[in-house]
Amino acid sequence: MAEAVAMEREAAPGTRRQKVCIVNAGPNWGQYGEREIIERAGGEIVMVQSRDQKEIIEACRDAVAIYGGFMRFDREFFEALQCCKIIARSSIGMDVVDVEAATEKGIILSNLPDTFHKEVADHTMALLLAFVRGIVPLVNAVREGAWGQPGLWRSIVGTIPRIEGRTLGLLGFGNIAREVAKRAAGFELNIIAHDPYVQPAVFERYGVKPVSFAALLQDSDFLSLHVPLLPETRHMISDAEFSLMKPTAIIINTCRGPVIDEAALIRALEQKRIAGAALDVTEIEPIPPDSPLLKMPNVIITPHMASASDISSRERSIRPAQEIAAVLAGHLPRVVYNKAVLDKVKLKP
């Protein structure tokens, strides 16, 4: 059964209590003052803990605002909502949300496009450097007492290229990719990118050369993925794309796992069509224990934590609460993901 617990406190003078469902929040939700932010704006907080979609729908049916947790926001969910004005999520990706259904219903969707982009960029560079420098296998070798063995690093890593002058390709050139470009410039990498939705002046501002998708695949020594998961980006990297990449190329993914056709990635690695992969996300998460990727020495995998930091943890808790509070008080939130909904809502700018 879904556990729904109402948290009642005094509302601010002149405000009317409005139900706010906090769905599947972590055990420390509220530690940064997010509860107080919502309650001051007149929110009556109801904590909802369940993995059953129908139970969550029933608990949220009469909510004015929803703080999204681990669940899918599909058309059935939106059609059941009676008075919801906003769903605020603590992530960038909106691939689990039926945006069209939310917009039709007049519900604002708010995400966090600018809260932990620097952390993801840091992690992207960390994966690149860890792979090239052989950090993981060398650390393991030292732990096993191999330090001092003749030719140790060469026997474990093989070759370690100098990255200066090599080409970093960015698929997508949004906030995260731009931060990656800033960091990569310090390593004197040549930086190219493909993003048909970005104006040439933006590429120029970051010293990045815009190229076609095919040229990106063919010219990159390191290919880093930074696109949202949409129908057109699912399996955007598959057999055909791997066939265009250099056999010495490394692919890095810190966006969404299904952007890569994982079966095709495994084939490309087994057939040495590319040199390796550094992943923070996988097609199925957590990665199945029998995945061939876990046994490949030319693969690094971290557990979908590229956005993690003390600062980002605080911001990804507070910002959704602020967005909800703004709407409860009759104002637009800072971020409206589905801008088409603005024609349907009456909130102060």
Residue frames relative to the residue before (quaternion, step in Angstrom):
aa qw qx qy qz dx dy dz
M 1.0000 0.0000 0.0000 0.0000 0.00 0.00 0.00
A 0.5043 -0.6242 0.4954 0.3328 3.54 -1.12 0.66
E 0.2742 -0.7427 0.5892 0.1614 3.53 -1.00 0.84
A 0.0120 0.7998 -0.5982 0.0486 3.56 -0.55 1.17
V 0.0164 -0.8147 0.5773 -0.0521 3.54 -0.54 1.18
A 0.2595 -0.7727 0.5601 0.1480 3.59 -0.64 1.10
M 0.1963 -0.7606 0.6122 0.0898 3.54 -1.00 0.93
E 0.0724 -0.8434 0.5324 0.0044 3.59 -0.22 1.25
R 0.1081 0.7582 -0.6364 0.0925 3.53 -0.98 0.99
E 0.6713 -0.4763 0.3676 0.4329 3.54 -1.29 0.10
A 0.3237 -0.7158 0.5818 0.2105 3.57 -0.97 0.84
A 0.6153 -0.5370 0.4194 0.3964 3.54 -1.23 0.42
P 0.6256 -0.5490 0.3844 0.3994 3.60 -1.10 0.63
G 0.8219 0.2497 -0.1854 0.4772 3.56 -0.97 0.85
T 0.6386 0.5133 -0.3412 0.4608 3.60 1.23 0.02
R 0.3215 -0.7289 0.5750 0.1862 3.54 -1.22 0.59
R 0.5065 -0.6690 0.4475 0.3092 3.55 -0.88 0.90
Q 0.0333 -0.7852 0.6179 -0.0228 3.54 -0.95 0.97
K 0.4812 -0.7073 0.4419 0.2701 3.56 -0.82 1.03
V 0.0350 -0.7754 0.6302 -0.0188 3.55 -0.91 1.04
C 0.1970 -0.7939 0.5674 0.0945 3.57 -0.61 1.14
I 0.1665 -0.7485 0.6370 0.0790 3.55 -0.90 1.00
V 0.1209 -0.8584 0.4982 0.0174 3.55 -0.12 1.33
N 0.8692 -0.0962 0.0270 0.4842 3.54 -0.84 1.13
A 0.1872 0.7799 -0.5640 0.1965 3.53 0.86 1.01
G 0.5923 -0.5742 0.4283 0.3689 3.55 -1.23 0.43
P 0.6920 -0.5113 0.3164 0.3995 3.59 -1.24 0.34
N 0.7130 0.4386 -0.2582 0.4823 3.58 1.17 -0.46
W 0.3245 0.7540 -0.5220 0.2318 3.59 1.18 0.25
G 0.7286 0.3882 -0.3091 0.4722 3.55 -0.88 0.97
Q 0.5440 0.6648 -0.3959 0.3247 3.58 1.19 -0.37
Y 0.7169 0.4299 -0.2536 0.4867 3.60 1.16 -0.46
G 0.6460 -0.5470 0.3191 0.4261 3.58 1.23 0.28
E 0.3835 0.7507 -0.4756 0.2514 3.58 1.22 0.16
R 0.5874 0.5704 -0.3695 0.4394 3.58 1.13 -0.62
E 0.6816 0.4925 -0.2840 0.4608 3.57 0.89 -0.96
I 0.6037 0.5672 -0.3557 0.4329 3.59 1.05 -0.76
I 0.6975 0.4590 -0.2684 0.4804 3.59 0.91 -0.93
E 0.6825 0.5046 -0.3008 0.4348 3.59 0.89 -0.91
R 0.6150 0.5504 -0.3551 0.4390 3.60 1.04 -0.67
A 0.6947 0.4513 -0.2643 0.4938 3.58 1.17 -0.61
G 0.6530 -0.5522 0.3011 0.4219 3.57 1.27 0.21
G 0.4580 0.7016 -0.4416 0.3208 3.56 1.20 0.27
E 0.2103 -0.7230 0.6418 0.1455 3.54 -1.12 0.75
I 0.2579 -0.8257 0.4877 0.1175 3.56 -0.25 1.28
V 0.0503 -0.7572 0.6512 0.0065 3.53 -1.00 0.97
M 0.2573 -0.7690 0.5713 0.1271 3.56 -0.64 1.16
V 0.0840 -0.8011 0.5926 0.0023 3.57 -0.77 1.09
Q 0.0040 0.7949 -0.6052 0.0437 3.57 -0.68 1.11
S 0.3890 0.6889 -0.5358 0.2950 3.56 -0.48 1.19
R 0.2893 -0.7269 0.5893 0.2018 3.55 -1.23 0.48
D 0.5648 0.5846 -0.3815 0.4401 3.56 1.29 0.04
Q 0.4461 -0.7325 0.4468 0.2546 3.59 -0.54 1.18
K 0.6685 0.5038 -0.3166 0.4461 3.61 0.89 -0.84
E 0.6365 0.5147 -0.3333 0.4679 3.59 1.03 -0.70
I 0.6411 0.5147 -0.3220 0.4695 3.58 1.01 -0.80
I 0.6317 0.5357 -0.3288 0.4537 3.58 0.95 -0.86
E 0.6689 0.5046 -0.3057 0.4521 3.57 0.88 -0.92
A 0.6688 0.5033 -0.3008 0.4571 3.58 0.96 -0.83
C 0.7514 0.4126 -0.2038 0.4728 3.60 1.05 -0.79
R 0.3817 0.7843 -0.4492 0.1935 3.57 1.26 -0.26
D 0.8007 0.2564 -0.1265 0.5264 3.62 0.89 -0.89
A 0.3870 0.7259 -0.4843 0.2981 3.60 1.17 0.51
V 0.4045 -0.6887 0.5493 0.2456 3.55 -1.14 0.70
A 0.7920 0.0490 -0.0091 0.6085 3.56 1.15 -0.64
I 0.1503 -0.7827 0.6011 0.0588 3.54 -1.18 0.70
Y 0.2369 -0.7291 0.6305 0.1213 3.51 -0.95 1.01
G 0.2999 -0.8423 0.4232 0.1468 3.57 -0.10 1.35
G 0.1344 -0.7800 0.6076 0.0661 3.50 -1.03 0.86
F 0.7789 -0.3099 0.2439 0.4876 3.56 -1.12 -0.68
M 0.4652 0.6292 -0.4915 0.3822 3.54 -0.09 1.32
R 0.4450 -0.6460 0.5381 0.3084 3.55 -1.33 0.15
F 0.2266 -0.7479 0.6104 0.1291 3.54 -0.97 0.91
D 0.0571 0.8352 -0.5401 0.0865 3.55 0.20 1.30
R 0.7420 -0.4059 0.2753 0.4571 3.58 -1.29 0.05
E 0.6109 0.5505 -0.3549 0.4448 3.60 0.99 -0.76
F 0.6431 0.5278 -0.3187 0.4542 3.56 0.98 -0.85
F 0.7046 0.4708 -0.2788 0.4518 3.59 0.78 -1.02
E 0.6574 0.5237 -0.3205 0.4369 3.59 0.97 -0.79
A 0.6473 0.5240 -0.3176 0.4534 3.59 1.20 -0.48
L 0.5946 0.5960 -0.3680 0.3947 3.60 1.15 -0.49
Q 0.3183 -0.7945 0.4997 0.1331 3.54 -0.86 1.05
C 0.8375 0.0519 0.0225 0.5435 3.62 0.95 -0.75
C 0.3333 0.7754 -0.4856 0.2276 3.59 1.19 0.36
K 0.2175 -0.7867 0.5696 0.0966 3.55 -1.01 0.92
I 0.8214 0.0342 0.0260 0.5688 3.60 1.05 -0.68
I 0.0986 -0.7180 0.6820 0.0982 3.50 -1.27 0.64
A 0.1091 -0.8026 0.5862 0.0144 3.55 -0.63 1.18
R 0.1189 -0.8069 0.5776 0.0329 3.54 -0.77 1.08
S 0.4013 -0.7296 0.5115 0.2123 3.54 -1.14 0.70
S 0.6224 0.4994 -0.3445 0.4945 3.56 1.06 0.79
I 0.5432 -0.5792 0.4814 0.3710 3.53 -1.35 0.05
G 0.7118 0.4888 -0.2626 0.4306 3.54 0.76 -1.10
M 0.1423 -0.7851 0.5995 0.0631 3.55 -1.08 0.82
D 0.2991 0.8042 -0.4720 0.2025 3.57 1.20 0.49
V 0.6681 0.4709 -0.3141 0.4829 3.62 1.20 -0.29
V 0.6378 0.5256 -0.3086 0.4710 3.58 1.31 0.09
D 0.3337 -0.6945 0.5988 0.2185 3.57 -1.00 0.87
V 0.2407 -0.8246 0.4978 0.1194 3.56 0.10 1.34
E 0.6374 0.5419 -0.3267 0.4397 3.57 0.97 -0.84
A 0.6663 0.5001 -0.3032 0.4627 3.58 0.94 -0.89
A 0.6377 0.5226 -0.3267 0.4620 3.58 1.00 -0.80
T 0.6694 0.5072 -0.2985 0.4534 3.56 0.93 -0.90
E 0.6292 0.5345 -0.3281 0.4592 3.57 0.98 -0.83
K 0.7014 0.4635 -0.2521 0.4792 3.55 1.08 -0.80
G 0.4729 -0.6895 0.4314 0.3388 3.60 1.26 -0.18
I 0.4752 0.6680 -0.4335 0.3743 3.56 1.19 0.57
I 0.3747 -0.7218 0.5413 0.2135 3.55 -0.81 1.03
L 0.1741 -0.7416 0.6389 0.1069 3.54 -1.09 0.84
S 0.0406 -0.8013 0.5968 -0.0089 3.55 -0.81 1.00
N 0.0366 -0.7954 0.6050 0.0006 3.58 -0.87 0.96
L 0.4959 -0.6611 0.4856 0.2850 3.58 -1.29 -0.16
P 0.0268 -0.8519 0.5229 0.0042 3.62 0.33 1.17
D 0.7936 0.3097 -0.1290 0.5075 3.58 1.17 -0.47
T 0.4857 0.6992 -0.4085 0.3292 3.58 1.17 0.48
F 0.8255 0.0729 -0.0313 0.5588 3.62 0.89 -0.81
H 0.2549 0.7884 -0.5219 0.2026 3.58 1.08 0.66
K 0.6256 0.5332 -0.3488 0.4501 3.59 1.08 -0.60
E 0.6333 0.5280 -0.3330 0.4575 3.59 1.02 -0.75
V 0.6640 0.4926 -0.3151 0.4661 3.58 0.91 -0.87
A 0.6284 0.5226 -0.3354 0.4686 3.59 1.04 -0.73
D 0.6222 0.5306 -0.3350 0.4681 3.59 1.00 -0.79
H 0.6869 0.4912 -0.2862 0.4527 3.56 0.90 -0.97
T 0.5950 0.5644 -0.3555 0.4484 3.56 1.09 -0.70
M 0.6898 0.4581 -0.2782 0.4868 3.57 0.87 -0.94
A 0.6154 0.5469 -0.3479 0.4485 3.59 1.07 -0.70
L 0.6513 0.5038 -0.3149 0.4720 3.59 0.97 -0.81
L 0.6374 0.5295 -0.3266 0.4547 3.58 0.95 -0.87
L 0.7117 0.4576 -0.2616 0.4644 3.57 0.79 -1.03
A 0.6336 0.5362 -0.3346 0.4461 3.57 0.99 -0.80
F 0.6633 0.4952 -0.3109 0.4671 3.57 0.98 -0.82
V 0.6997 0.4864 -0.2852 0.4387 3.58 0.72 -1.08
R 0.7459 0.4027 -0.2175 0.4840 3.58 0.92 -0.88
G 0.4335 -0.7284 0.4478 0.2847 3.60 1.23 0.00
I 0.1647 0.8484 -0.4929 0.1004 3.57 1.16 0.60
V 0.6977 0.4967 -0.3007 0.4197 3.60 0.72 -1.02
P 0.7232 0.4123 -0.2896 0.4724 3.67 0.65 -0.92
L 0.6404 0.5231 -0.3431 0.4455 3.61 1.03 -0.62
V 0.6186 0.5206 -0.3403 0.4801 3.60 1.03 -0.73
N 0.6585 0.5041 -0.3091 0.4656 3.58 0.93 -0.88
A 0.6414 0.5281 -0.3275 0.4498 3.59 1.01 -0.78
V 0.6448 0.5082 -0.3192 0.4734 3.57 0.99 -0.81
R 0.6358 0.5286 -0.3277 0.4572 3.59 0.95 -0.81
E 0.7118 0.4412 -0.2494 0.4863 3.57 1.11 -0.71
G 0.5994 -0.6303 0.3362 0.3611 3.58 1.26 0.26
A 0.4475 0.7312 -0.4270 0.2876 3.57 1.22 0.35
W 0.4388 0.6936 -0.4716 0.3225 3.61 1.21 -0.18
G 0.7355 0.3725 -0.2999 0.4800 3.55 -0.85 1.00
Q 0.5429 0.6005 -0.4128 0.4174 3.56 1.22 -0.25
P 0.5316 -0.6473 0.4339 0.3320 3.63 -0.85 0.88
G 0.8528 0.1045 -0.0953 0.5027 3.57 -0.98 0.90
L 0.1723 0.8439 -0.4986 0.0979 3.57 1.16 0.54
W 0.7340 0.4382 -0.2825 0.4352 3.58 0.57 -1.10
R 0.6524 0.5158 -0.3311 0.4458 3.58 1.01 -0.75
S 0.6577 0.5123 -0.3151 0.4536 3.57 1.01 -0.75
I 0.7098 0.4444 -0.2536 0.4840 3.57 1.13 -0.62
V 0.7918 0.3223 -0.1436 0.4986 3.55 0.81 -1.07
G 0.4040 -0.6942 0.4952 0.3311 3.57 1.06 -0.70
T 0.7573 -0.2383 0.2066 0.5719 3.57 -0.02 -1.28
I 0.1645 -0.7535 0.6275 0.1062 3.55 -1.19 0.61
P 0.2041 -0.8149 0.5300 0.1155 3.59 -0.22 1.20
R 0.4508 -0.6045 0.5633 0.3376 3.54 -1.25 0.39
I 0.3517 -0.7790 0.4755 0.2083 3.59 -0.71 0.99
E 0.4824 0.6560 -0.4468 0.3706 3.59 1.18 -0.30
G 0.8153 0.2401 -0.1939 0.4899 3.56 -0.87 0.97
R 0.5752 0.5638 -0.3962 0.4408 3.59 1.22 -0.14
T 0.4899 -0.6985 0.4607 0.2446 3.56 -1.25 0.39
L 0.1610 -0.7509 0.6370 0.0673 3.50 -0.89 1.08
G 0.1398 -0.7927 0.5906 0.0574 3.56 -0.75 1.07
L 0.1665 -0.7864 0.5913 0.0653 3.56 -0.91 0.96
L 0.1787 -0.7620 0.6146 0.0990 3.57 -0.69 1.09
G 0.7445 0.1636 -0.1906 0.6186 3.53 -0.20 1.38
F 0.0397 -0.8187 0.5729 -0.0019 3.57 -0.93 0.86
G 0.2239 0.7730 -0.5450 0.2353 3.51 0.74 1.18
N 0.8371 -0.2255 0.1442 0.4770 3.55 -1.26 -0.42
I 0.6955 0.4740 -0.2911 0.4547 3.58 0.84 -0.94
A 0.6659 0.5071 -0.3107 0.4503 3.58 0.84 -0.95
R 0.6374 0.5268 -0.3358 0.4511 3.59 1.02 -0.71
E 0.6383 0.5004 -0.3231 0.4876 3.58 1.09 -0.68
V 0.6065 0.5343 -0.3499 0.4735 3.58 1.09 -0.70
A 0.6447 0.5308 -0.3231 0.4452 3.58 0.93 -0.89
K 0.6365 0.5277 -0.3289 0.4564 3.59 0.98 -0.80
R 0.6874 0.4699 -0.2816 0.4769 3.57 0.95 -0.85
A 0.6645 0.5250 -0.3022 0.4376 3.56 0.95 -0.90
A 0.5818 0.5888 -0.3754 0.4170 3.58 1.11 -0.63
G 0.6333 0.5474 -0.3282 0.4378 3.59 1.09 -0.66
F 0.6804 0.4396 -0.2788 0.5158 3.56 1.24 -0.40
E 0.4348 -0.7371 0.4177 0.3052 3.56 1.35 0.21
L 0.2848 0.7313 -0.5465 0.2924 3.51 0.96 0.98
N 0.4116 -0.6217 0.5894 0.3109 3.54 -1.25 0.47
I 0.1328 -0.8274 0.5446 0.0342 3.58 -0.70 1.04
I 0.0060 -0.7705 0.6368 -0.0272 3.54 -0.87 1.07
A 0.0595 -0.8095 0.5836 0.0241 3.58 -1.16 0.45
H 0.1814 -0.7478 0.6252 0.1301 3.52 -1.30 0.47
D 0.2944 0.7105 -0.6004 0.2192 3.53 -0.76 1.12
P 0.2653 -0.8164 0.4922 0.1442 3.62 -0.16 1.25
Y 0.6561 0.5266 -0.3102 0.4428 3.60 1.26 -0.23
V 0.6412 0.5152 -0.3130 0.4749 3.59 1.29 -0.03
Q 0.4683 -0.6949 0.4793 0.2608 3.55 -0.94 0.93
P 0.6329 -0.5663 0.3732 0.3734 3.62 -1.07 0.69
A 0.6259 0.5649 -0.3445 0.4128 3.59 0.99 -0.78
V 0.6222 0.5417 -0.3466 0.4464 3.60 1.10 -0.63
F 0.6265 0.5164 -0.3318 0.4803 3.58 0.96 -0.82
E 0.6654 0.5213 -0.3025 0.4404 3.56 0.88 -0.98
R 0.6228 0.5640 -0.3364 0.4254 3.58 1.01 -0.81
Y 0.7521 0.3683 -0.1960 0.5102 3.58 1.07 -0.72
G 0.4923 -0.6806 0.4218 0.3415 3.60 1.24 0.11
V 0.4912 0.6553 -0.4128 0.3987 3.55 1.18 0.66
K 0.3387 -0.7462 0.5411 0.1888 3.56 -0.96 0.87
P 0.3062 -0.7496 0.5515 0.2005 3.64 -0.69 1.01
V 0.0147 -0.8004 0.5984 -0.0328 3.57 -0.94 0.91
S 0.6112 -0.5215 0.4329 0.4088 3.56 -1.32 0.16
F 0.6674 -0.4881 0.3725 0.4214 3.56 -1.27 0.31
A 0.6637 0.5065 -0.3112 0.4539 3.59 0.88 -0.91
A 0.6624 0.4982 -0.3115 0.4647 3.59 0.93 -0.88
L 0.6006 0.5589 -0.3569 0.4466 3.59 1.04 -0.72
L 0.6825 0.4861 -0.2806 0.4682 3.56 0.89 -0.97
Q 0.7163 0.4783 -0.2580 0.4376 3.57 0.87 -0.93
D 0.7708 0.4069 -0.1954 0.4495 3.59 0.98 -0.80
S 0.6004 0.6090 -0.3603 0.3725 3.61 1.17 -0.39
D 0.2991 -0.6969 0.6228 0.1924 3.53 -1.11 0.83
F 0.7498 0.1238 -0.0674 0.6465 3.53 1.22 -0.69
L 0.0954 -0.8010 0.5905 0.0252 3.59 -0.63 1.11
S 0.0647 -0.8191 0.5697 -0.0185 3.57 -0.50 1.23
L 0.2864 -0.8011 0.5120 0.1180 3.57 -0.75 1.11
H 0.0642 0.8043 -0.5820 0.1007 3.57 -0.84 1.06
V 0.4177 0.6817 -0.4894 0.3483 3.58 0.75 1.09
P 0.5101 -0.6133 0.4856 0.3576 3.60 -1.16 0.47
L 0.4799 -0.6356 0.5071 0.3296 3.57 -1.22 0.37
L 0.1121 0.7627 -0.6167 0.1592 3.52 -0.48 1.32
P 0.6893 -0.4478 0.3217 0.4699 3.64 -1.15 0.18
E 0.7152 0.4571 -0.2633 0.4586 3.60 0.97 -0.80
T 0.7063 0.4206 -0.2830 0.4941 3.62 1.20 -0.23
R 0.4770 0.6486 -0.4589 0.3758 3.61 1.20 -0.11
H 0.8287 0.0063 -0.0790 0.5540 3.58 -0.77 1.12
M 0.1816 0.8036 -0.5379 0.1786 3.57 1.03 0.80
I 0.7237 0.2879 -0.1884 0.5983 3.54 1.24 -0.58
S 0.1727 0.7826 -0.5724 0.1732 3.57 -0.39 1.27
D 0.8287 -0.2380 0.1360 0.4879 3.59 -1.23 -0.32
A 0.6624 0.5155 -0.3193 0.4399 3.58 0.87 -0.93
E 0.6775 0.4923 -0.2938 0.4608 3.56 0.97 -0.87
F 0.6427 0.5080 -0.3311 0.4682 3.60 0.98 -0.76
S 0.6216 0.5602 -0.3471 0.4234 3.58 1.08 -0.64
L 0.6750 0.4864 -0.2894 0.4734 3.59 1.22 -0.44
M 0.6109 0.5905 -0.3510 0.3935 3.59 1.18 -0.42
K 0.5919 -0.5611 0.4443 0.3707 3.54 -1.27 0.44
P 0.5222 -0.6310 0.4588 0.3445 3.63 -1.03 0.62
T 0.6708 0.4666 -0.2911 0.4975 3.59 1.27 -0.29
A 0.4965 0.6984 -0.4054 0.3184 3.60 1.28 -0.06
I 0.2369 -0.7288 0.6274 0.1380 3.52 -1.32 0.57
I 0.2086 -0.7676 0.5925 0.1274 3.57 -0.95 0.86
I 0.1298 -0.7867 0.6029 0.0271 3.57 -0.94 0.97
N 0.0166 -0.8163 0.5772 -0.0160 3.59 -0.78 0.97
T 0.0738 0.7792 -0.6177 0.0770 3.55 -0.66 1.18
C 0.5406 0.6164 -0.4224 0.3865 3.62 1.17 0.36
R 0.7387 -0.2944 0.2448 0.5547 3.61 0.06 -1.26
G 0.5839 -0.6437 0.3796 0.3172 3.56 -0.91 0.96
P 0.7199 0.4720 -0.2837 0.4225 3.64 0.77 -0.93
V 0.4323 0.6589 -0.4913 0.3710 3.61 1.21 0.08
I 0.7127 0.3371 -0.2167 0.5757 3.57 1.21 -0.59
D 0.3822 -0.6548 0.6031 0.2480 3.54 -1.05 0.84
E 0.3173 -0.8162 0.4475 0.1812 3.54 -0.10 1.31
A 0.6079 0.5398 -0.3572 0.4599 3.59 1.05 -0.65
A 0.6521 0.5002 -0.3048 0.4813 3.57 1.05 -0.79
L 0.6142 0.5406 -0.3425 0.4618 3.59 1.07 -0.72
I 0.6524 0.5115 -0.3138 0.4628 3.57 0.91 -0.89
R 0.6441 0.5103 -0.3187 0.4725 3.58 0.98 -0.82
A 0.6626 0.5158 -0.3093 0.4464 3.57 0.91 -0.92
L 0.6653 0.4889 -0.2986 0.4787 3.59 1.02 -0.77
E 0.6646 0.5076 -0.3047 0.4559 3.58 0.91 -0.90
Q 0.7402 0.3952 -0.2104 0.5016 3.58 1.04 -0.81
K 0.4187 -0.7489 0.4223 0.2923 3.56 1.38 0.19
R 0.2904 0.7480 -0.5354 0.2636 3.55 1.00 0.88
I 0.7399 0.0993 -0.1345 0.6516 3.56 1.33 -0.25
A 0.5811 -0.6370 0.3936 0.3188 3.57 -1.22 0.46
G 0.8090 -0.1999 0.1564 0.5303 3.58 1.01 -0.60
A 0.2713 -0.7426 0.5910 0.1599 3.52 -1.39 0.05
A 0.1000 -0.7520 0.6493 0.0538 3.54 -1.15 0.77
L 0.0023 -0.8568 0.5068 -0.0955 3.56 -0.26 1.31
D 0.1708 -0.7417 0.6342 0.1361 3.54 -1.14 0.70
V 0.7518 0.2650 -0.1514 0.5846 3.57 1.31 -0.26
T 0.1234 -0.7819 0.6074 0.0671 3.56 -1.17 0.60
E 0.6791 -0.5206 0.3238 0.4037 3.55 -1.21 0.42
I 0.7418 0.1545 -0.1098 0.6433 3.57 1.12 -0.70
E 0.0448 -0.8111 0.5832 -0.0039 3.57 -0.84 0.98
P 0.4496 -0.2513 -0.8432 0.1542 1.51 -1.69 1.87
I 0.6218 -0.5463 0.3999 0.3937 3.56 -1.18 0.53
P 0.5115 -0.6541 0.4511 0.3272 3.64 -0.85 0.90
P 0.5421 -0.6593 0.4102 0.3214 3.62 -0.91 0.83
D 0.6928 0.4490 -0.2868 0.4860 3.59 1.18 -0.36
S 0.3669 0.7384 -0.4971 0.2703 3.61 1.20 0.24
P 0.5005 -0.6611 0.4681 0.3055 3.60 -0.89 0.89
L 0.5583 0.6247 -0.3917 0.3803 3.61 1.14 -0.54
L 0.6445 0.5521 -0.3234 0.4186 3.58 1.06 -0.73
K 0.7129 0.4407 -0.2489 0.4854 3.59 1.18 -0.45
M 0.5795 0.6070 -0.3722 0.3964 3.58 1.26 -0.10
P 0.4079 -0.7390 0.4789 0.2411 3.60 -0.70 1.03
N 0.6927 0.4524 -0.2721 0.4914 3.59 1.22 -0.37
V 0.6150 0.4901 -0.3587 0.5029 3.58 1.15 0.70
I 0.1075 -0.7489 0.6516 0.0548 3.55 -1.04 0.92
I 0.0058 -0.8015 0.5977 -0.0185 3.58 -0.88 0.93
T 0.0768 -0.7544 0.6500 0.0497 3.54 -1.00 0.93
P 0.5658 -0.6937 0.3561 0.2680 3.61 -1.08 0.75
H 0.6766 -0.5120 0.2979 0.4374 3.60 0.59 1.18
M 0.4749 0.6660 -0.4407 0.3698 3.55 0.69 1.12
A 0.2701 0.8031 -0.4994 0.1810 3.60 1.19 0.40
S 0.6880 0.4904 -0.2879 0.4509 3.59 1.08 -0.62
A 0.5161 0.7007 -0.3938 0.2958 3.58 1.23 -0.23
S 0.3113 0.6806 -0.6425 0.1645 3.51 -1.22 0.80
D 0.6552 -0.5009 0.3674 0.4300 3.58 -1.20 0.30
I 0.6763 0.4937 -0.2942 0.4607 3.56 0.95 -0.89
S 0.6872 0.4817 -0.3037 0.4511 3.59 0.84 -0.91
S 0.5982 0.5581 -0.3664 0.4432 3.61 1.07 -0.64
R 0.6549 0.5018 -0.3047 0.4759 3.55 0.99 -0.83
E 0.7027 0.4843 -0.2761 0.4421 3.57 0.83 -1.00
R 0.6860 0.4773 -0.3064 0.4557 3.58 0.95 -0.79
S 0.6211 0.4909 -0.3509 0.5002 3.59 1.28 -0.08
I 0.7188 0.4644 -0.2560 0.4495 3.56 0.87 -0.98
R 0.6637 0.5554 -0.3307 0.3765 3.59 0.81 -0.97
P 0.6634 0.4733 -0.3445 0.4661 3.67 0.80 -0.76
A 0.6219 0.5330 -0.3451 0.4582 3.58 1.07 -0.70
Q 0.6461 0.5115 -0.3158 0.4704 3.58 1.01 -0.78
E 0.6364 0.5272 -0.3314 0.4553 3.59 1.00 -0.80
I 0.6566 0.4991 -0.3038 0.4768 3.57 0.97 -0.87
A 0.6477 0.5282 -0.3198 0.4463 3.58 0.91 -0.90
A 0.6309 0.5416 -0.3361 0.4423 3.58 0.97 -0.84
V 0.6885 0.4731 -0.2835 0.4710 3.58 0.88 -0.93
L 0.6215 0.5349 -0.3472 0.4549 3.61 0.98 -0.75
A 0.7138 0.4378 -0.2409 0.4907 3.57 1.10 -0.74
G 0.6103 -0.6092 0.3310 0.3833 3.58 1.29 0.16
H 0.6085 0.5480 -0.3503 0.4546 3.58 1.23 0.36
L 0.5516 -0.5744 0.4780 0.3705 3.56 -1.26 0.39
P 0.4618 -0.6497 0.5127 0.3189 3.60 -1.09 0.59
R 0.6750 -0.4926 0.3562 0.4181 3.57 -1.27 0.19
V 0.7947 0.1841 -0.0738 0.5736 3.57 1.00 -0.87
V 0.0319 -0.7486 0.6622 0.0080 3.54 -0.91 1.01
Y 0.3004 -0.7880 0.5126 0.1616 3.56 -0.33 1.25
N 0.7597 0.2993 -0.1587 0.5550 3.58 0.90 -0.94
K 0.1742 -0.8529 0.4838 0.0902 3.57 0.37 1.25
A 0.5588 0.6100 -0.3938 0.4007 3.60 1.15 -0.45
V 0.5902 0.5943 -0.3682 0.4036 3.60 1.16 -0.46
L 0.5254 0.6694 -0.4046 0.3349 3.59 1.18 -0.44
D 0.5972 0.5599 -0.3578 0.4493 3.58 1.20 -0.44
K 0.7217 0.4524 -0.2320 0.4697 3.59 1.21 -0.43
V 0.7144 0.4395 -0.2541 0.4815 3.61 1.17 -0.39
K 0.2251 -0.7512 0.6063 0.1321 3.53 -1.22 0.59
L 0.2692 0.7439 -0.5547 0.2578 3.54 0.04 1.33
K 0.5569 -0.6130 0.4448 0.3410 3.55 -1.14 0.62
P 0.4455 -0.6989 0.4824 0.2835 3.63 -0.87 0.87
